[in-house]
């Protein structure tokens, strides 16, 4: 896919052709560059890109970086903006690799890891986050098996995660989202690792719908629940999960599969794209800074994060 206008980038983010919190931020940064190269009004472009998806804080974080780089002088230095976007992408490559290295250190020989949604390389500018940890654990001979929630309704786990791990030769099995409880009851899971779209100041996590359920099931079975969170996903300006805007998407994502109606005629559907996992259910945050443990508010406050808002 080639995008030539900022409006196309905004549509790609909104339609989830571009998805994954780090990738969304990087794409939006390049959208600003496209707007500058086309001579478009940059404040309008930034507002349009910012509105493309409301939950992932990486989007606003990247756009604020680009806005700061614009300065007040006119005309805008297009190549300087391109340099900032490229730097954001390079930084993500470095930071996600650090995150992955910290995550692998938590896994033991023969581990079996359960993953929700998709957090691999195509969702970031680098090696991925939670799925990157799983892939690295396999490469280092630690991983026995990966379990992948299919992740309704968009099926990112069944389509993207299974495809990416398959390309890498990682042994994996797709399960329906509701099967995780039985799987854990049978002793088939040693750790749960997920990504995130936003971490509030108190450690509450916004992530793909179904993450909260998974955290509850993991807690019930005494299984560690880790959230892979790059610094760009941490939002200290948002006090807790209740203050995070939850995107609601078209009901047809639930009532239809590949254009085919699978629900009863006239059936209504509620389609929140994300849910909130309370901080007390999170065993640890895997970040480029290391593995963070409670108390999260104090730990997150001490991190050397850039301002996001």
Beta strands, then each sheet from edge to edge (+ up, - down):
strand 1: 111-115
strand 2: 143-149
strand 3: 172-175
strand 4: 191-194
strand 5: 198-199
strand 6: 205-208
strand 7: 224-228
strand 8: 256-257
strand 9: 260-261
strand 10: 274-277
strand 11: 284-287
strand 12: 290-292
sheet 1: 3+ 2+ 1+ 4+ 7+ 11+ 12-
sheet 2: 5+ 6- 10+
sheet 3: 8+ 9-
end
